[in-house]
Every structure is written in C-alpha cells, then in structure tokens.
C-alpha cells in the first residue's frame, strides 16, 4: 500500500480540496474509503484527461482502493 500512500500524499499536496481533504483524512486513519473513492472518481471526471501528472494517478489510486 506504499504506492497508494505516495499517490494520496501527492493529492494532499495538490491543494485541490476535492481530493486533498479526503486523501489527508484517509492518510490520518479516518475510515473514509467510500468518500475518498467518490472524490477521486469526481476528480478523474473533471480533470482526468487534461494532461497533468494526476491523470494517471486517479486511475491508479482507484485500482489500489478496490
């Protein structure tokens, strides 16, 4: 789960509340897997094809959360 941790840390550092807040909560031990998954799915929908470094990370994180 080190890969997921690294991805979520990038999401936290993004400053985008949609993914940074639930990612931080998950890393802090809050049992919010469902909310985190929904947030990442929404981020992927809004920004998943813009060409930024996060595009592939959304998909990786969702696969790791399954």
C-alpha positions, -999 to +999 in steps of 0.1 A: +000+000+000+031+022-002+021+032-037-014+043-026+002+063+002+025+081-022-003+089-045-025+102-017+003+124-005+006+139-039-032+146-038-028+163-004-001+185-017-022+195-048-042+219-027-074+209-046-099+204-018-118+179-038-090+153-034-067+168-008-091+168+021-103+132+018-068+120+010-054+136+041-083+121+062-075+087+048-038+090+055-047+101+090-065+069+096-101+080+091-122+052+076-134+072+046-126+048+018-160+054+002-158+092+003-122+091-010-132+069-039-161+092-048-138+122-046-112+106-068-138+095-093-151+131-095-116+145-099-110+120-127-142+131-144-134+168-141-097+167-148-087+131-158-078+140-194-061+174-191-026+160-195-014+168-160+006+143-138-025+134-118-045+120-148-029+085-144-027+088-106-065+090-103-069+056-121-040+040-102-055+051-069-089+038-078-075+004-087-055+003-054-086+012-034-106-018-048 
